[in-house]
Amino acid sequence: MREVMLYPGEDGYWVAECPSLRGCVSQGKTEEEALKNIKEAINCYIHALEEDNLPIPEEKFETKVVAV
């Protein structure tokens, strides 16, 4: 299970990021598509780490929302 941040991008697409996997970012035309795409990106990222015998970063789930 991974934390994912989802937000609208400047180009009208939805951006999805997985903060615990540095650089793991995807996007989609809709929120649903962006979530589907980030799930695939997370799986590919972890698979690549496993293939290279590299450690898989742990998930921390510490999220805070600050209203400004």
ChimeraX attribute file (.defattr): number of C-alpha atoms within 10 A of each C-alpha:
attribute: neighborCount
match mode: 1-to-1
recipient: residues
	/A:1	7
	/A:2	14
	/A:3	15
	/A:4	20
	/A:5	14
	/A:6	18
	/A:7	14
	/A:8	15
	/A:9	13
	/A:10	8
	/A:11	8
	/A:12	10
	/A:13	16
	/A:14	20
	/A:15	25
	/A:16	26
	/A:17	23
	/A:18	20
	/A:19	16
	/A:20	16
	/A:21	18
	/A:22	10
	/A:23	10
	/A:24	16
	/A:25	19
	/A:26	21
	/A:27	22
	/A:28	19
	/A:29	14
	/A:30	14
	/A:31	17
	/A:32	12
	/A:33	17
	/A:34	22
	/A:35	21
	/A:36	15
	/A:37	18
	/A:38	24
	/A:39	18
	/A:40	12
	/A:41	18
	/A:42	20
	/A:43	11
	/A:44	13
	/A:45	17
	/A:46	16
	/A:47	13
	/A:48	13
	/A:49	13
	/A:50	12
	/A:51	9
	/A:52	9
	/A:53	9
	/A:54	10
	/A:55	9
	/A:56	14
	/A:57	11
	/A:58	10
	/A:59	13
	/A:60	10
	/A:61	12
	/A:62	6
	/A:63	8
	/A:64	6
	/A:65	5
	/A:66	5
	/A:67	4
	/A:68	3
